[in-house]
Amino acid sequence: MPQVGEYVQWQVLSSQCPNEVECEILFLLSNFPLATQVKLNLTSLGEYQRWLLEGAACDVIHRIQTIVKLHLALRQDKKKNARGQAMNTKATDVNLLAIKDYNALRQAMIALGLSQDDSMYPPLSIEDTFRKSTHVKHAVGDSQ
């Protein structure tokens, strides 16, 4: 992508974060507005990046589903068996990190032309991960 050379040079010359890898911009197509992608004639390359991002988003959705199922089972086991402070100490919420990953992938796909209202990849929040237990008896009102 020789078209982005001036952007890379600008980053080196501006040196807003010298010698800090975390601050470097990789100049993937999702880092550019759609108008700039068209101007640089890189739209076909953007489609490939979008396909990769869609695959990564599906992987993260699967990871979130697995985490939610695991947390539900662990929470029920904790209610039944946990006694004392040591057994009730909470771990870091991995679910929030996976949701953050998904939403970052979604924003990158939007930068590559995905509609904000796309039903396949909606914005995700912690409320969207609520799940009723599948192995506990259902009570009145569980279908609501």
C-alpha positions in Angstrom: 0.0 0.0 0.0 2.4 2.7 -1.2 -0.6 5.2 -1.1 -0.4 5.5 2.7 3.3 6.5 2.7 2.6 10.1 3.5 0.5 9.1 6.5 3.3 6.9 7.9 5.8 9.7 7.3 3.5 12.1 9.1 3.3 9.7 12.1 7.1 9.4 12.3 7.6 13.2 12.0 4.9 14.2 14.4 6.3 11.7 17.0 3.4 12.2 19.4 4.3 9.0 21.2 8.0 8.4 20.5 9.2 4.8 21.1 5.9 3.7 22.4 4.5 0.8 20.3 1.0 1.1 21.9 0.6 4.5 20.3 1.6 3.5 16.7 -1.1 3.5 14.1 -0.9 0.5 11.8 -2.8 2.3 9.0 -5.1 -0.6 8.2 -7.9 0.5 5.9 -10.3 0.6 8.9 -8.2 3.5 10.3 -9.2 5.7 7.3 -12.6 7.3 6.6 -14.5 5.7 3.7 -13.8 8.9 1.6 -10.1 8.5 2.1 -10.3 4.8 1.1 -12.0 5.7 -2.1 -9.5 8.5 -2.8 -6.5 6.2 -2.3 -8.2 3.5 -4.5 -8.1 0.8 -1.8 -11.8 -0.2 -1.6 -11.2 -3.7 -2.9 -8.6 -4.3 -0.2 -11.1 -3.0 2.3 -13.5 -5.8 1.4 -10.8 -8.4 2.3 -10.2 -6.7 5.7 -13.9 -6.6 6.3 -14.3 -10.3 5.7 -11.5 -11.0 8.2 -13.1 -8.7 10.7 -16.5 -10.4 10.3 -14.8 -13.8 10.9 -13.1 -12.4 14.0 -16.4 -10.9 15.2 -18.1 -14.3 14.9 -15.3 -15.9 16.9 -15.7 -13.3 19.6 -19.5 -13.9 19.7 -18.9 -17.6 20.2 -16.4 -16.8 23.0 -18.9 -14.6 24.7 -21.6 -17.3 24.5 -19.2 -19.8 26.1 -18.2 -17.4 28.8 -21.8 -16.6 29.7 -22.6 -20.4 29.9 -19.6 -21.0 32.1 -20.4 -18.0 34.4 -24.0 -19.2 34.8 -22.9 -22.7 35.8 -20.2 -21.4 38.2 -22.7 -18.9 39.7 -25.2 -21.7 40.4 -22.4 -23.9 41.9 -21.3 -21.0 44.0 -24.8 -20.5 45.4 -25.0 -24.2 46.3 -21.5 -24.8 47.6 -19.5 -21.7 48.4 -19.0 -20.8 52.1 -16.8 -18.1 53.6 -15.0 -15.2 52.1 -12.2 -17.1 50.4 -14.7 -19.0 48.2 -16.7 -15.9 47.4 -13.9 -13.8 46.0 -14.8 -12.5 42.5 -12.4 -12.9 39.5 -12.0 -10.3 36.7 -15.0 -10.2 34.5 -13.7 -11.7 31.2 -17.1 -11.1 29.6 -16.7 -7.3 29.6 -13.3 -7.7 27.8 -14.8 -9.9 25.1 -17.7 -7.5 24.6 -15.2 -4.7 24.3 -13.3 -6.7 21.6 -16.5 -7.4 19.7 -17.5 -3.7 19.7 -14.0 -2.6 18.5 -14.3 -5.1 15.6 -17.7 -3.8 14.8 -16.5 -0.2 14.7 -13.7 -1.3 12.3 -16.3 -3.0 10.1 -18.4 0.2 10.1 -15.3 2.2 9.0 -15.1 -0.2 6.1 -18.7 0.4 5.0 -20.9 -1.8 7.3 -24.2 -0.1 8.1 -24.7 1.1 11.6 -28.0 -0.6 11.6 -26.8 -4.0 10.4 -28.8 -6.7 12.1 -26.1 -9.3 11.8 -23.6 -7.3 13.9 -25.6 -5.1 16.4 -23.8 -3.2 19.2 -23.4 -5.5 22.2 -23.7 -4.6 25.9 -23.5 -6.7 29.1 -27.4 -6.7 29.2 -27.4 -8.6 26.0 -25.6 -11.5 27.6 -28.3 -12.4 30.0 -29.2 -16.1 29.8 -31.6 -18.3 31.8 -30.3 -21.6 33.0 -31.1 -24.6 30.9 -30.6 -27.2 33.6 -32.6 -25.7 36.4 -36.4 -26.2 36.7 -38.4 -23.4 35.1 -40.7 -21.3 37.2 -43.8 -19.3 36.4 -42.8 -16.3 34.4 -39.5 -17.7 33.0 -40.7 -17.4 29.4 -41.0 -13.6 29.7 
